[in-house]
């Protein structure tokens, strides 16, 4: 039976994730990862098996880019492209503070987005409103 071709989009997504998590991405000439932990992570990541966790019943996390963010222009770009907006996100560990993964930029700081849980079609704000500050005189 011939070997199945690797989905490069999935592989690049895995490599980006694995690099952030500190996995060893060294691979052999046949494309297999040398480190057994990385190989196991890839096997799980690339698996076509889907476990039914009834995720449809779970709240979904979405974000809107704040108007005062340096990334605010990306909101209009996403809507013009027809991308989902607000966009689905996940919270990830990041030493630089870019803990909101998703959207056009790929990752954002909490100060750049407003987070919402979508429960039964209703958005529930998870962000604390910012106080307007006056400039020093």
DADA-V989131 format. One line per field, one symbol per residue. ss: DSSP state (H for helix, E for strand, C for the rest). phi: phi as a letter, one per 30 degrees, with the letter a starting at -180 (. if undefined). A space follows every 50 residues. Layout:
ss=???
phi=???
This chain:
ss=CCCCCCCHHHHHHHHHHHHHHCCCCCECCCCCECCHHHHHHHHHHHCCCC CCCCHHHCCEEEEEECCCCCCCHHHHHHHHHCCCCCEECEECCCCCCCCE EECCCEEECHHHEEEEEEECCEEEECCCCCCCCCCCC
phi=.ddddddddddddddddddddiddcdbdddjdddddddddddeddddddc cdchdddcdccbbbdddcddcedddddddddiddbdcdbbcbdadcjdcc ckiddjabdddcbccbccbhicdcdccdddddcdddc
